[in-house]
Amino acid sequence: MHKYFPTQEIGSLKKPSWLLNVVKNPDISKEDKAKARNDAALLNIKTLEDLGLDIIYDGEVRRVEMYEEPVRYIEGFEFAGRVRSWDNKYYNKARVTSEIDYKQNFHSDEFKFIKENAKHEIKVPVTGAYTLADWSYNEHYKSKEDLVIALAKKVVRPLVQDLAKLGAKIIQIDEPAATTHPAEMEIFRDSVNESVKGINTKFVVHACFSGNDYESLAPELPKIKAQQYTLEFANRDSWNLGVNDKERKGYHVIKLFKEYGFKGEIGIGVTDVHVDKIETPKLVRDRILYAAKAIGDPAKIYVNPDCGLRTRSRTIAFEKIRAMVKGAELARQVIGN
Amino acid sequence: MISSYTVGIYPRSEELIEATRKNAKNLSSLYLAGKKEYIAIQKKANLGYVCDPLLDWDDIFRPFSKLKSVKLEALNRVYETNTFYRKLSFDGGLSDAGNIIRSNLAVSLLPKNRAACIADPYTFADVHLSTKYKKKEEFTIAIAKMLRKEIDALVKSSFGLIQLVAPSIAYNAKVDFGLVKEALNIITRGLKAKTVLHLYFGDVSKKMEKLLDLPVSGLGFDITSTPVSSIKKHSFSGKLLAVGMVNSYNTKLEDKAECILELNNIISKTKPDESFVTTNFDLQYLPKEFAVRKILRLGEIAKGVKSA
């Protein structure tokens, strides 16, 4: 019998402090730094597997950050400097100053290492074209759409093609900016479709922190060539137990997805990545059961945190994952799976 | 030459970014030095009005979190940007307001031609919460009364121009202009300072008639969201017009000659009582190096435009 509610992570974990001390130390050799990164990747792989996740990666332990990392390897970008995300948090924003081009598969070594060392299924996170464009200054392309499509065709597609050739069975296109501009949903849809064109592997799209509760995304879901969406929901939900509409207010929109004819899978965010409070397994269970009923088929529900857990301490992140795995087990028990 | 100014929060320098991340001991002195530097740059650019760069503000509303009855809530996206602000919950009376903004500005560093930036009451109430004022109308009016006290304090400190930033009026498809007008009346009635309502993050072409009817001295437009052609269709006789021509959302530097030509054209068509060229919104969406170039370019453009 198919196991309902497989559990997975979204991507990033906070890097261990010992790793940061090594990689930032100019007196440590390149070889020793590479070894430290491998050790950290192994630690994350083993920890996530021991916690019971069905689908894992390495906590993106080798990547600087989801935007800066790929931009370093794409021709046509120049970093401009840091700009504020909120309060005292910043990101290094780049300018597009010439034609975009793909230089190399910048996730190749990382993927090979994980493939060799992981026992569980692997899902590779790749930053999407729309987010790369939305988070950059466009000084070169005539329109944002031109830039997005160039990134999709010339960077993301060859990258996922390479990863698929290397054996990637599940690739997650990270698009946190997806719903930032409701009027640009068609550009977003086209960017994903161009990115995955002709590539035979399972594609997951991750979006989060939608300003309009994914209402602008819902009509596009069936038109996007992805088999699964991993979305943030817990952030907008209540902390009370229950499987009714009142308590599960964060998950109402799943019904809308169904109304628009979406027939794929949903990886539901059951863990709020911006608070230290740990969700109880019972709360996770209720969120899963509500979502399963809303979509009308428990086989279509996967379980994950809202987003990457890198903003939480490692201890908190692992406690949240532990509760999530237990919650999925409780939900399976309820439906007799 | 026409007048000019910048709108909103400036970006922090790399040194200040590091200091804020580490909560450095010398943070206050770094803020002060950063403010002095930006004020000097505005003076060098010969801007018509000089503003505090608000380097120590986490967002345009955050100083109000110091009020007794206000508490911090969740992070929210600033309209369609990749920047977030913290929602505030106004859960009680606002009698302790009146000096929040002034006390958070480096007033003594500013020259006499000084301007201050403050959210308009409709926008303010639109993006925050209240458990005390349950109806939106009630909350907006309470905010307007609070802001009037704040603005009176600024006017007493010789601020001659008050920028009322109003992205919600531009962004929201439906706007209760009756409420906007009532709230702005509270702000501007008998005020001895110019008030310019800055509209950005949305195209206001279809709202223009209603905007021109509002009780403010003038309107400011972000021309990356409201086309210049829409502005040129209207007479600004009896009003001030601020054209947000310098784009704070792109590093690409504006072409001086093109901007001057466009501004001369806008002014000749709209015939405002007074014209300004401004940034379209906060320079904080750019790294410092690019923001400085934009400020200097703003001054160059203003210098080249014929006044009405």
Interface residues (C-beta under 8 A of the other chain):
Chain A: A80 G81 R82 V83 R84 S85 W86 D87 N88 Y90 Y91 K93 R95 D134 W135 Y137 N138 E139 A177 T180 H181 F209 G211 N235 H274
Chain B: P11 R12 E14 I17 T20 R21 D58 D59 A74 L75 N76 R77 Y79 E80 T81 N82 T83 F84 Y85 R86 Y249 N250 T251 K252 Q284 Y285 L286 P287 K288 E289 F290
